Amino acid sequence: MGKQIVFNDQDKELIEKIVHYQDEHEIKYFVEAVRQLCRIGLGKSVNLKIDLD
């Protein structure tokens, strides 16, 4: 099940945040940091409150 993803210039800030997470958690591979963040994100229930006033 080989999947690929390509980051572009718009993703620079996102990549920086992932690399920061990777460094903080001493994760050897970038892709493993992405996996962990995806698992965390998919496990969360997000509730947004939008103030329209």
PDB file of N, CA, C, O and CB in Angstrom:
ATOM      1  N   MET A   1       0.842  -1.173   0.000  1.00  0.00           N
ATOM      2  CA  MET A   1       0.000   0.000   0.000  1.00  0.00           C
ATOM      3  C   MET A   1       0.891   1.242   0.000  1.00  0.00           C
ATOM      4  O   MET A   1       0.938   1.969   0.992  1.00  0.00           O
ATOM      5  CB  MET A   1      -0.960  -0.005   1.219  1.00  0.00           C
ATOM      6  N   GLY A   2       1.580   1.483  -1.076  1.00  0.00           N
ATOM      7  CA  GLY A   2       2.456   2.641  -1.154  1.00  0.00           C
ATOM      8  C   GLY A   2       1.695   3.904  -1.486  1.00  0.00           C
ATOM      9  O   GLY A   2       1.007   3.977  -2.504  1.00  0.00           O
ATOM     10  N   LYS A   3       1.815   4.885  -0.638  1.00  0.00           N
ATOM     11  CA  LYS A   3       1.198   6.201  -0.856  1.00  0.00           C
ATOM     12  C   LYS A   3       2.308   7.236  -0.811  1.00  0.00           C
ATOM     13  O   LYS A   3       3.317   7.052  -0.130  1.00  0.00           O
ATOM     14  CB  LYS A   3       0.080   6.514   0.219  1.00  0.00           C
ATOM     15  N   GLN A   4       2.118   8.297  -1.523  1.00  0.00           N
ATOM     16  CA  GLN A   4       3.095   9.379  -1.513  1.00  0.00           C
ATOM     17  C   GLN A   4       2.393  10.702  -1.297  1.00  0.00           C
ATOM     18  O   GLN A   4       1.218  10.870  -1.624  1.00  0.00           O
ATOM     19  CB  GLN A   4       3.901   9.406  -2.821  1.00  0.00           C
ATOM     20  N   ILE A   5       3.134  11.626  -0.744  1.00  0.00           N
ATOM     21  CA  ILE A   5       2.627  12.981  -0.582  1.00  0.00           C
ATOM     22  C   ILE A   5       3.755  13.935  -0.964  1.00  0.00           C
ATOM     23  O   ILE A   5       4.930  13.667  -0.715  1.00  0.00           O
ATOM     24  CB  ILE A   5       2.120  13.242   0.888  1.00  0.00           C
ATOM     25  N   VAL A   6       3.376  15.030  -1.561  1.00  0.00           N
ATOM     26  CA  VAL A   6       4.349  16.044  -1.952  1.00  0.00           C
ATOM     27  C   VAL A   6       3.975  17.340  -1.257  1.00  0.00           C
ATOM     28  O   VAL A   6       2.837  17.801  -1.350  1.00  0.00           O
ATOM     29  CB  VAL A   6       4.399  16.229  -3.505  1.00  0.00           C
ATOM     30  N   PHE A   7       4.932  17.917  -0.567  1.00  0.00           N
ATOM     31  CA  PHE A   7       4.726  19.221   0.050  1.00  0.00           C
ATOM     32  C   PHE A   7       5.209  20.284  -0.926  1.00  0.00           C
ATOM     33  O   PHE A   7       6.176  20.073  -1.656  1.00  0.00           O
ATOM     34  CB  PHE A   7       5.472  19.331   1.422  1.00  0.00           C
ATOM     35  N   ASN A   8       4.530  21.429  -0.936  1.00  0.00           N
ATOM     36  CA  ASN A   8       4.952  22.520  -1.810  1.00  0.00           C
ATOM     37  C   ASN A   8       5.286  23.751  -0.968  1.00  0.00           C
ATOM     38  O   ASN A   8       5.297  23.682   0.261  1.00  0.00           O
ATOM     39  CB  ASN A   8       3.850  22.851  -2.852  1.00  0.00           C
ATOM     40  N   ASP A   9       5.552  24.856  -1.620  1.00  0.00           N
ATOM     41  CA  ASP A   9       5.952  26.071  -0.918  1.00  0.00           C
ATOM     42  C   ASP A   9       4.912  26.550   0.092  1.00  0.00           C
ATOM     43  O   ASP A   9       5.267  27.152   1.105  1.00  0.00           O
ATOM     44  CB  ASP A   9       6.223  27.163  -1.914  1.00  0.00           C
ATOM     45  N   GLN A  10       3.652  26.291  -0.170  1.00  0.00           N
ATOM     46  CA  GLN A  10       2.585  26.703   0.752  1.00  0.00           C
ATOM     47  C   GLN A  10       2.664  25.954   2.074  1.00  0.00           C
ATOM     48  O   GLN A  10       2.107  26.403   3.076  1.00  0.00           O
ATOM     49  CB  GLN A  10       1.217  26.477   0.114  1.00  0.00           C
ATOM     50  N   ASP A  11       3.348  24.821   2.085  1.00  0.00           N
ATOM     51  CA  ASP A  11       3.420  23.966   3.266  1.00  0.00           C
ATOM     52  C   ASP A  11       4.635  24.244   4.141  1.00  0.00           C
ATOM     53  O   ASP A  11       4.892  23.496   5.085  1.00  0.00           O
ATOM     54  CB  ASP A  11       3.431  22.529   2.847  1.00  0.00           C
ATOM     55  N   LYS A  12       5.385  25.295   3.853  1.00  0.00           N
ATOM     56  CA  LYS A  12       6.622  25.566   4.579  1.00  0.00           C
ATOM     57  C   LYS A  12       6.397  25.641   6.095  1.00  0.00           C
ATOM     58  O   LYS A  12       7.133  25.020   6.862  1.00  0.00           O
ATOM     59  CB  LYS A  12       7.239  26.867   4.083  1.00  0.00           C
ATOM     60  N   GLU A  13       5.391  26.391   6.522  1.00  0.00           N
ATOM     61  CA  GLU A  13       5.117  26.537   7.960  1.00  0.00           C
ATOM     62  C   GLU A  13       4.705  25.194   8.568  1.00  0.00           C
ATOM     63  O   GLU A  13       5.124  24.860   9.676  1.00  0.00           O
ATOM     64  CB  GLU A  13       4.006  27.595   8.200  1.00  0.00           C
ATOM     65  N   LEU A  14       3.891  24.432   7.852  1.00  0.00           N
ATOM     66  CA  LEU A  14       3.470  23.118   8.324  1.00  0.00           C
ATOM     67  C   LEU A  14       4.674  22.194   8.493  1.00  0.00           C
ATOM     68  O   LEU A  14       4.788  21.494   9.499  1.00  0.00           O
ATOM     69  CB  LEU A  14       2.456  22.498   7.353  1.00  0.00           C
ATOM     70  N   ILE A  15       5.559  22.195   7.520  1.00  0.00           N
ATOM     71  CA  ILE A  15       6.757  21.359   7.588  1.00  0.00           C
ATOM     72  C   ILE A  15       7.611  21.756   8.786  1.00  0.00           C
ATOM     73  O   ILE A  15       8.125  20.892   9.497  1.00  0.00           O
ATOM     74  CB  ILE A  15       7.574  21.472   6.286  1.00  0.00           C
ATOM     75  N   GLU A  16       7.762  23.047   9.010  1.00  0.00           N
ATOM     76  CA  GLU A  16       8.533  23.526  10.159  1.00  0.00           C
ATOM     77  C   GLU A  16       7.935  23.024  11.467  1.00  0.00           C
ATOM     78  O   GLU A  16       8.669  22.636  12.376  1.00  0.00           O
ATOM     79  CB  GLU A  16       8.592  25.057  10.163  1.00  0.00           C
ATOM     80  N   LYS A  17       6.612  23.028  11.567  1.00  0.00           N
ATOM     81  CA  LYS A  17       5.953  22.550  12.781  1.00  0.00           C
ATOM     82  C   LYS A  17       6.143  21.042  12.960  1.00  0.00           C
ATOM     83  O   LYS A  17       6.338  20.564  14.078  1.00  0.00           O
ATOM     84  CB  LYS A  17       4.459  22.889  12.742  1.00  0.00           C
ATOM     85  N   ILE A  18       6.088  20.313  11.873  1.00  0.00           N
ATOM     86  CA  ILE A  18       6.294  18.861  11.943  1.00  0.00           C
ATOM     87  C   ILE A  18       7.730  18.558  12.366  1.00  0.00           C
ATOM     88  O   ILE A  18       7.961  17.691  13.208  1.00  0.00           O
ATOM     89  CB  ILE A  18       5.981  18.193  10.578  1.00  0.00           C
ATOM     90  N   VAL A  19       8.685  19.268  11.786  1.00  0.00           N
ATOM     91  CA  VAL A  19      10.094  19.063  12.141  1.00  0.00           C
ATOM     92  C   VAL A  19      10.319  19.425  13.609  1.00  0.00           C
ATOM     93  O   VAL A  19      11.069  18.742  14.306  1.00  0.00           O
ATOM     94  CB  VAL A  19      11.023  19.911  11.225  1.00  0.00           C
ATOM     95  N   HIS A  20       9.680  20.482  14.077  1.00  0.00           N
ATOM     96  CA  HIS A  20       9.783  20.858  15.492  1.00  0.00           C
ATOM     97  C   HIS A  20       9.237  19.731  16.379  1.00  0.00           C
ATOM     98  O   HIS A  20       9.872  19.361  17.366  1.00  0.00           O
ATOM     99  CB  HIS A  20       9.014  22.185  15.763  1.00  0.00           C
ATOM    100  N   TYR A  21       8.076  19.191  16.037  1.00  0.00           N
ATOM    101  CA  TYR A  21       7.493  18.061  16.772  1.00  0.00           C
ATOM    102  C   TYR A  21       8.460  16.873  16.748  1.00  0.00           C
ATOM    103  O   TYR A  21       8.686  16.222  17.768  1.00  0.00           O
ATOM    104  CB  TYR A  21       6.116  17.657  16.163  1.00  0.00           C
ATOM    105  N   GLN A  22       9.017  16.608  15.582  1.00  0.00           N
ATOM    106  CA  GLN A  22       9.957  15.503  15.417  1.00  0.00           C
ATOM    107  C   GLN A  22      11.159  15.681  16.351  1.00  0.00           C
ATOM    108  O   GLN A  22      11.565  14.738  17.030  1.00  0.00           O
ATOM    109  CB  GLN A  22      10.426  15.406  13.946  1.00  0.00           C
ATOM    110  N   ASP A  23      11.716  16.868  16.381  1.00  0.00           N
ATOM    111  CA  ASP A  23      12.866  17.141  17.239  1.00  0.00           C
ATOM    112  C   ASP A  23      12.516  17.029  18.717  1.00  0.00           C
ATOM    113  O   ASP A  23      13.262  16.432  19.494  1.00  0.00           O
ATOM    114  CB  ASP A  23      13.417  18.523  16.946  1.00  0.00           C
ATOM    115  N   GLU A  24      11.376  17.606  19.105  1.00  0.00           N
ATOM    116  CA  GLU A  24      10.951  17.565  20.513  1.00  0.00           C
ATOM    117  C   GLU A  24      10.771  16.145  21.018  1.00  0.00           C
ATOM    118  O   GLU A  24      11.070  15.845  22.174  1.00  0.00           O
ATOM    119  CB  GLU A  24       9.652  18.331  20.692  1.00  0.00           C
ATOM    120  N   HIS A  25      10.280  15.269  20.144  1.00  0.00           N
ATOM    121  CA  HIS A  25       9.985  13.905  20.548  1.00  0.00           C
ATOM    122  C   HIS A  25      11.070  12.914  20.135  1.00  0.00           C
ATOM    123  O   HIS A  25      10.899  11.700  20.241  1.00  0.00           O
ATOM    124  CB  HIS A  25       8.668  13.481  19.969  1.00  0.00           C
ATOM    125  N   GLU A  26      12.185  13.460  19.662  1.00  0.00           N
ATOM    126  CA  GLU A  26      13.339  12.654  19.264  1.00  0.00           C
ATOM    127  C   GLU A  26      12.945  11.514  18.321  1.00  0.00           C
ATOM    128  O   GLU A  26      13.337  10.362  18.505  1.00  0.00           O
ATOM    129  CB  GLU A  26      14.029  12.086  20.498  1.00  0.00           C
ATOM    130  N   ILE A  27      12.161  11.875  17.313  1.00  0.00           N
ATOM    131  CA  ILE A  27      11.704  10.916  16.312  1.00  0.00           C
ATOM    132  C   ILE A  27      12.710  10.942  15.168  1.00  0.00           C
ATOM    133  O   ILE A  27      13.027  12.001  14.627  1.00  0.00           O
ATOM    134  CB  ILE A  27      10.246  11.250  15.806  1.00  0.00           C
ATOM    135  N   LYS A  28      13.203   9.769  14.810  1.00  0.00           N
ATOM    136  CA  LYS A  28      14.273   9.675  13.820  1.00  0.00           C
ATOM    137  C   LYS A  28      13.828  10.067  12.410  1.00  0.00           C
ATOM    138  O   LYS A  28      14.575  10.724  11.685  1.00  0.00           O
ATOM    139  CB  LYS A  28      14.818   8.272  13.800  1.00  0.00           C
ATOM    140  N   TYR A  29      12.623   9.672  12.022  1.00  0.00           N
ATOM    141  CA  TYR A  29      12.175   9.870  10.648  1.00  0.00           C
ATOM    142  C   TYR A  29      10.991  10.839  10.582  1.00  0.00           C
ATOM    143  O   TYR A  29      10.058  10.764  11.382  1.00  0.00           O
ATOM    144  CB  TYR A  29      11.792   8.529  10.021  1.00  0.00           C
ATOM    145  N   PHE A  30      11.055  11.746   9.609  1.00  0.00           N
ATOM    146  CA  PHE A  30       9.993  12.723   9.383  1.00  0.00           C
ATOM    147  C   PHE A  30       8.651  12.026   9.185  1.00  0.00           C
ATOM    148  O   PHE A  30       7.639  12.453   9.741  1.00  0.00           O
ATOM    149  CB  PHE A  30      10.320  13.599   8.166  1.00  0.00           C
ATOM    150  N   VAL A  31       8.642  10.957   8.397  1.00  0.00           N
ATOM    151  CA  VAL A  31       7.387  10.269   8.095  1.00  0.00           C
ATOM    152  C   VAL A  31       6.757   9.678   9.365  1.00  0.00           C
ATOM    153  O   VAL A  31       5.532   9.603   9.468  1.00  0.00           O
ATOM    154  CB  VAL A  31       7.630   9.157   7.059  1.00  0.00           C
ATOM    155  N   GLU A  32       7.573   9.268  10.314  1.00  0.00           N
ATOM    156  CA  GLU A  32       7.024   8.746  11.574  1.00  0.00           C
ATOM    157  C   GLU A  32       6.378   9.872  12.376  1.00  0.00           C
ATOM    158  O   GLU A  32       5.352   9.660  13.023  1.00  0.00           O
ATOM    159  CB  GLU A  32       8.132   8.059  12.413  1.00  0.00           C
ATOM    160  N   ALA A  33       6.963  11.052  12.339  1.00  0.00           N
ATOM    161  CA  ALA A  33       6.347  12.197  13.010  1.00  0.00           C
ATOM    162  C   ALA A  33       4.995  12.514  12.379  1.00  0.00           C
ATOM    163  O   ALA A  33       4.032  12.812  13.086  1.00  0.00           O
ATOM    164  CB  ALA A  33       7.273  13.430  12.945  1.00  0.00           C
ATOM    165  N   VAL A  34       4.923  12.452  11.061  1.00  0.00           N
ATOM    166  CA  VAL A  34       3.661  12.687  10.359  1.00  0.00           C
ATOM    167  C   VAL A  34       2.638  11.626  10.761  1.00  0.00           C
ATOM    168  O   VAL A  34       1.478  11.946  11.019  1.00  0.00           O
ATOM    169  CB  VAL A  34       3.876  12.680   8.821  1.00  0.00           C
ATOM    170  N   ARG A  35       3.064  10.372  10.814  1.00  0.00           N
ATOM    171  CA  ARG A  35       2.146   9.291  11.228  1.00  0.00           C
ATOM    172  C   ARG A  35       1.580   9.558  12.622  1.00  0.00           C
ATOM    173  O   ARG A  35       0.374   9.458  12.847  1.00  0.00           O
ATOM    174  CB  ARG A  35       2.874   7.925  11.209  1.00  0.00           C
ATOM    175  N   GLN A  36       2.473   9.897  13.549  1.00  0.00           N
ATOM    176  CA  GLN A  36       2.020  10.138  14.922  1.00  0.00           C
ATOM    177  C   GLN A  36       1.039  11.307  14.984  1.00  0.00           C
ATOM    178  O   GLN A  36       0.010  11.226  15.655  1.00  0.00           O
ATOM    179  CB  GLN A  36       3.220  10.411  15.839  1.00  0.00           C
ATOM    180  N   LEU A  37       1.359  12.385  14.286  1.00  0.00           N
ATOM    181  CA  LEU A  37       0.470  13.540  14.297  1.00  0.00           C
ATOM    182  C   LEU A  37      -0.880  13.220  13.668  1.00  0.00           C
ATOM    183  O   LEU A  37      -1.910  13.711  14.130  1.00  0.00           O
ATOM    184  CB  LEU A  37       1.115  14.704  13.569  1.00  0.00           C
ATOM    185  N   CYS A  38      -0.883  12.413  12.633  1.00  0.00           N
ATOM    186  CA  CYS A  38      -2.150  12.000  12.017  1.00  0.00           C
ATOM    187  C   CYS A  38      -2.972  11.162  12.990  1.00  0.00           C
ATOM    188  O   CYS A  38      -4.178  11.364  13.129  1.00  0.00           O
ATOM    189  CB  CYS A  38      -1.889  11.204  10.721  1.00  0.00           C
ATOM    190  N   ARG A  39      -2.309  10.216  13.664  1.00  0.00           N
ATOM    191  CA  ARG A  39      -3.034   9.380  14.642  1.00  0.00           C
ATOM    192  C   ARG A  39      -3.629  10.228  15.754  1.00  0.00           C
ATOM    193  O   ARG A  39      -4.773  10.027  16.161  1.00  0.00           O
ATOM    194  CB  ARG A  39      -2.098   8.315  15.244  1.00  0.00           C
ATOM    195  N   ILE A  40      -2.838  11.179  16.243  1.00  0.00           N
ATOM    196  CA  ILE A  40      -3.326  12.073  17.301  1.00  0.00           C
ATOM    197  C   ILE A  40      -4.502  12.888  16.791  1.00  0.00           C
ATOM    198  O   ILE A  40      -5.532  12.987  17.459  1.00  0.00           O
ATOM    199  CB  ILE A  40      -2.199  13.011  17.795  1.00  0.00           C
ATOM    200  N   GLY A  41      -4.351  13.467  15.619  1.00  0.00           N
ATOM    201  CA  GLY A  41      -5.409  14.303  15.049  1.00  0.00           C
ATOM    202  C   GLY A  41      -6.678  13.532  14.766  1.00  0.00           C
ATOM    203  O   GLY A  41      -7.774  14.033  15.015  1.00  0.00           O
ATOM    204  N   LEU A  42      -6.551  12.319  14.249  1.00  0.00           N
ATOM    205  CA  LEU A  42      -7.732  11.519  13.934  1.00  0.00           C
ATOM    206  C   LEU A  42      -8.417  11.002  15.189  1.00  0.00           C
ATOM    207  O   LEU A  42      -9.594  10.644  15.155  1.00  0.00           O
ATOM    208  CB  LEU A  42      -7.352  10.355  13.040  1.00  0.00           C
ATOM    209  N   GLY A  43      -7.689  10.962  16.288  1.00  0.00           N
ATOM    210  CA  GLY A  43      -8.266  10.497  17.544  1.00  0.00           C
ATOM    211  C   GLY A  43      -8.968  11.588  18.329  1.00  0.00           C
ATOM    212  O   GLY A  43      -9.603  11.310  19.346  1.00  0.00           O
ATOM    213  N   LYS A  44      -8.864  12.802  17.878  1.00  0.00           N
ATOM    214  CA  LYS A  44      -9.469  13.932  18.592  1.00  0.00           C
ATOM    215  C   LYS A  44     -10.828  14.277  18.003  1.00  0.00           C
ATOM    216  O   LYS A  44     -11.061  14.135  16.803  1.00  0.00           O
ATOM    217  CB  LYS A  44      -8.546  15.159  18.542  1.00  0.00           C
ATOM    218  N   SER A  45     -11.698  14.723  18.858  1.00  0.00           N
ATOM    219  CA  SER A  45     -12.977  15.260  18.411  1.00  0.00           C
ATOM    220  C   SER A  45     -12.866  16.775  18.517  1.00  0.00           C
ATOM    221  O   SER A  45     -12.604  17.316  19.592  1.00  0.00           O
ATOM    222  CB  SER A  45     -14.191  14.695  19.265  1.00  0.00           C
ATOM    223  N   VAL A  46     -13.063  17.437  17.417  1.00  0.00           N
ATOM    224  CA  VAL A  46     -12.889  18.885  17.385  1.00  0.00           C
ATOM    225  C   VAL A  46     -14.249  19.570  17.404  1.00  0.00           C
ATOM    226  O   VAL A  46     -15.125  19.266  16.594  1.00  0.00           O
ATOM    227  CB  VAL A  46     -12.084  19.314  16.140  1.00  0.00           C
ATOM    228  N   ASN A  47     -14.409  20.491  18.333  1.00  0.00           N
ATOM    229  CA  ASN A  47     -15.609  21.310  18.409  1.00  0.00           C
ATOM    230  C   ASN A  47     -15.190  22.750  18.184  1.00  0.00           C
ATOM    231  O   ASN A  47     -14.329  23.268  18.895  1.00  0.00           O
ATOM    232  CB  ASN A  47     -16.347  21.136  19.780  1.00  0.00           C
ATOM    233  N   LEU A  48     -15.790  23.392  17.209  1.00  0.00           N
ATOM    234  CA  LEU A  48     -15.475  24.778  16.907  1.00  0.00           C
ATOM    235  C   LEU A  48     -16.667  25.663  17.251  1.00  0.00           C
ATOM    236  O   LEU A  48     -17.818  25.329  16.968  1.00  0.00           O
ATOM    237  CB  LEU A  48     -15.085  24.939  15.423  1.00  0.00           C
ATOM    238  N   LYS A  49     -16.364  26.781  17.859  1.00  0.00           N
ATOM    239  CA  LYS A  49     -17.395  27.774  18.118  1.00  0.00           C
ATOM    240  C   LYS A  49     -17.036  28.998  17.305  1.00  0.00           C
ATOM    241  O   LYS A  49     -15.947  29.551  17.456  1.00  0.00           O
ATOM    242  CB  LYS A  49     -17.520  28.110  19.647  1.00  0.00           C
ATOM    243  N   ILE A  50     -17.928  29.417  16.458  1.00  0.00           N
ATOM    244  CA  ILE A  50     -17.690  30.563  15.606  1.00  0.00           C
ATOM    245  C   ILE A  50     -18.633  31.674  16.006  1.00  0.00           C
ATOM    246  O   ILE A  50     -19.852  31.501  15.994  1.00  0.00           O
ATOM    247  CB  ILE A  50     -17.863  30.201  14.122  1.00  0.00           C
ATOM    248  N   ASP A  51     -18.068  32.817  16.360  1.00  0.00           N
ATOM    249  CA  ASP A  51     -18.855  33.974  16.745  1.00  0.00           C
ATOM    250  C   ASP A  51     -19.116  34.799  15.492  1.00  0.00           C
ATOM    251  O   ASP A  51     -18.184  35.353  14.909  1.00  0.00           O
ATOM    252  CB  ASP A  51     -18.131  34.819  17.843  1.00  0.00           C
ATOM    253  N   LEU A  52     -20.361  34.885  15.080  1.00  0.00           N
ATOM    254  CA  LEU A  52     -20.725  35.599  13.851  1.00  0.00           C
ATOM    255  C   LEU A  52     -21.101  37.050  14.116  1.00  0.00           C
ATOM    256  O   LEU A  52     -21.457  37.767  13.181  1.00  0.00           O
ATOM    257  CB  LEU A  52     -21.879  34.894  13.161  1.00  0.00           C
ATOM    258  N   ASP A  53     -21.033  37.497  15.348  1.00  0.00           N
ATOM    259  CA  ASP A  53     -21.386  38.887  15.663  1.00  0.00           C
ATOM    260  C   ASP A  53     -20.315  39.842  15.309  1.00  0.00           C
ATOM    261  O   ASP A  53     -20.468  41.046  15.515  1.00  0.00           O
ATOM    262  CB  ASP A  53     -21.704  39.036  17.097  1.00  0.00           C
TER     263      ASP A  53
END
